[in-house]
Amino acid sequence: MLEKVRIVLVNTTHPGNIGGVARAMKNMGLDDLCLVSPKEFPSEVADARASGALDILENARVVSGLEEALADCQLAVGTSARERHIPWPLVNPREMASIVVPSPQKTAIVFGREDRGLTNEELQLCHHHVNIPSVEGFSSLNIAAAVQVIAYELRMEQLKLEANQKGGSDRPSWGTDWDIELADHAELERLFDHLEETLIKIEFLDPENPRQLMPRMRRLLMRAVPDKVEVNVLRGVLKAVQKKLLG
Amino acid sequence: MLEKVRIVLVNTTHPGNIGGVARAMKNMGLDDLCLVSPKEFPSEVADARASGALDILENARVVSGLEEALADCQLAVGTSARERHIPWPLVNPREMASIVVPSPQKTAIVFGREDRGLTNEELQLCHHHVNIPSVEGFSSLNIAAAVQVIAYELRMEQLKLEANQKGGSDRPSWGTDWDIELADHAELERLFDHLEETLIKIEFLDPENPRQLMPRMRRLLMRAVPDKVEVNVLRGVLKAVQKKLLG
């Protein structure tokens, strides 16, 4: 069940941390690691800290941008400190696991830079934000330690589900099975691009003064976790608006 | 509540691990560290990895035997791999936290050597054994990562107790407080009426053959449970579309 979970590290500075992350992942049964522009990789320091999880490092994919790392994922969770400008669905690691593990969605969990985490723009690519409830005033965990906590909660949830399945309860979360595949990251981004373009054309969005309009739109639609048909319907609406304006 | 918890490390080889443990402790609100015959301490490597948790290292007590570290404790928990010669009360980290945090007893949680953990004799000094449920075949966590998981569970339990004492959960479920009231039923219905009217005007919705378009739109937006501002923004968009078409 955890094969669908990808750990994404953005702009990691210290290769030792990448090794520590690989070890933490392997201990908890995760194996899909994606590195967005790491400062130094591959690295002997990473190999040493991985302490036997070399297969994870060897199979890690290195990409140049977060969007590429997320492209085939249907659910993205960003790790975050508490304060952010606009409220976004925020969960603790346990709640995160209860969302991620039972779902069939390809999921990315995104960790930011050692010194300053993820940017607001990066966080807005994510459906949920997860916060490890550290103490105020000393809140920044080492990145490998943060991955360890997240991976631990995923494994605890998986073990719980396995135990439940043996005992029978397998509660459906919708009235019927959701029969349509969820939209992936790339489809959602095309939708948001199309929406932004249309809002500019109808002069609702002023590109000189965009305010929080697109973040609000993203937040609203991502909360709903749209499926592929829903995204197509919305894009059909946008196309119809643009056609009317030109025609 | 966590002041009564002491972290005890037995014969740690790598000073970097001691630093990592100090950081993990401080992140989660623990501050009592006791080192049983560490190989190298104090150490600059430990200080560097502690990344700001120097106070924990400075106040750490170094002793020569585990018994001395446990002397003033009323409860001792030893971290352990699964197989042991004689059965002993074995808990997972969550169960451990639910035992330790509510109790008034001075408690030590004991972590063994990097390469081979605690001896059977050391484990038998402990009331409970705690096991982090890692995967078979790659079960040894880095010691700082193990302390992070244990300390995280202690903190989660403490936050749960605090919330219960306040008489309800006040954990924030959003990155900041959701400051805007949710839309009520009537506002949502006006939004859907406005949307339907607009979709007809742009000739996306055929009133003679509406198919499942409006139910899909409803389902999508209601899943997101929009607030009043979000509903107003959406209605602003619809108004802008209609104005463009007429103007």
Contacts between the chains, C-beta under 8 A, distances in Angstrom:
chain1	res1	chain2	res2	distance
A	20	B	142	6.5
A	20	B	145	7.2
A	23	B	141	7.7
A	23	B	142	6.0
A	23	B	145	7.5
A	24	B	141	7.4
A	24	B	142	7.4
A	24	B	145	5.6
A	26	B	135	7.4
A	26	B	138	5.0
A	27	B	134	4.3
A	27	B	135	6.6
A	27	B	138	5.9
A	27	B	139	6.9
A	27	B	140	7.5
A	27	B	141	5.3
A	27	B	145	7.7
A	28	B	134	6.4
A	28	B	135	6.8
A	29	B	135	4.6
A	49	B	142	8.0
A	51	B	140	7.9
A	51	B	142	7.1
A	52	B	138	6.6
A	53	B	138	7.1
A	80	B	175	6.6
A	82	B	172	7.4
A	82	B	175	6.5
A	82	B	176	7.6
A	83	B	175	7.0
A	83	B	176	6.3
A	84	B	175	3.9
A	84	B	176	6.3
A	85	B	176	8.0
A	86	B	175	7.8
A	86	B	176	7.9
A	87	B	174	3.8
A	87	B	175	5.3
A	87	B	176	5.1
A	87	B	177	7.0
A	87	B	178	5.0
A	87	B	179	7.3
A	88	B	174	6.5
A	88	B	175	4.9
A	89	B	173	7.3
A	89	B	174	6.6
A	90	B	172	6.4
A	90	B	173	6.0
A	90	B	174	5.1
A	90	B	175	4.7
A	91	B	173	7.3
A	92	B	156	7.5
A	92	B	171	7.2
A	93	B	152	7.7
A	94	B	156	7.0
A	129	B	175	5.8
A	131	B	175	7.9
A	132	B	27	8.0
A	132	B	152	6.8
A	133	B	155	6.2
A	133	B	156	6.9
A	133	B	159	5.9
A	134	B	27	4.4
A	134	B	28	6.3
A	134	B	155	7.6
A	135	B	26	7.4
A	135	B	27	6.6
A	135	B	28	6.8
A	135	B	29	4.5
A	135	B	155	7.8
A	138	B	26	5.0
A	138	B	27	5.9
A	138	B	52	6.6
A	138	B	53	7.1
A	139	B	27	6.9
A	140	B	27	7.5
A	140	B	51	7.9
A	141	B	23	7.7
A	141	B	24	7.4
A	141	B	27	5.2
A	141	B	148	7.1
A	142	B	20	6.5
A	142	B	23	6.0
A	142	B	24	7.4
A	142	B	51	7.1
A	142	B	144	7.5
A	142	B	148	7.8
A	144	B	142	7.5
A	144	B	145	6.5
A	145	B	20	7.2
A	145	B	23	7.5
A	145	B	24	5.5
A	145	B	27	7.6
A	145	B	144	6.5
A	145	B	145	6.0
A	145	B	148	4.1
A	148	B	141	7.1
A	148	B	142	7.9
A	148	B	145	4.1
A	148	B	148	5.5
A	148	B	149	6.0
A	149	B	148	6.0
A	149	B	149	6.2
A	149	B	152	5.0
A	152	B	93	7.7
A	152	B	132	6.8
A	152	B	149	5.0
A	152	B	152	7.8
A	155	B	133	6.2
A	155	B	134	7.6
A	155	B	135	7.8
A	156	B	92	7.5
A	156	B	94	7.0
A	156	B	133	6.9
A	159	B	133	6.0
A	199	B	237	6.7
A	199	B	240	7.9
A	202	B	237	7.5
A	202	B	240	4.6
A	202	B	241	5.6
A	202	B	244	5.0
A	203	B	240	6.5
A	203	B	244	7.3
A	204	B	236	6.4
A	204	B	237	5.5
A	204	B	240	4.1
A	213	B	233	7.0
A	216	B	229	7.5
A	216	B	230	6.4
A	216	B	233	6.0
A	217	B	233	7.5
A	220	B	221	7.9
A	220	B	224	5.2
A	220	B	226	6.1
A	220	B	230	5.1
A	220	B	234	8.0
A	221	B	220	7.9
A	221	B	224	7.0
A	223	B	223	7.3
A	223	B	224	4.1
A	223	B	225	7.3
A	224	B	220	5.2
A	224	B	221	6.9
A	224	B	223	4.1
A	224	B	224	4.0
A	225	B	223	7.4
A	226	B	220	6.1
A	229	B	216	7.4
A	230	B	216	6.3
A	230	B	220	5.1
A	233	B	213	6.9
A	233	B	216	5.9
A	233	B	217	7.5
A	234	B	220	8.0
A	236	B	204	6.4
A	237	B	199	6.7
A	237	B	202	7.5
A	237	B	204	5.5
A	240	B	199	7.9
A	240	B	202	4.6
A	240	B	203	6.5
A	240	B	204	4.1
A	241	B	202	5.6
A	241	B	241	5.6
A	244	B	202	4.9
A	244	B	203	7.3
A	244	B	245	5.9
A	245	B	244	5.9
A	245	B	245	7.6
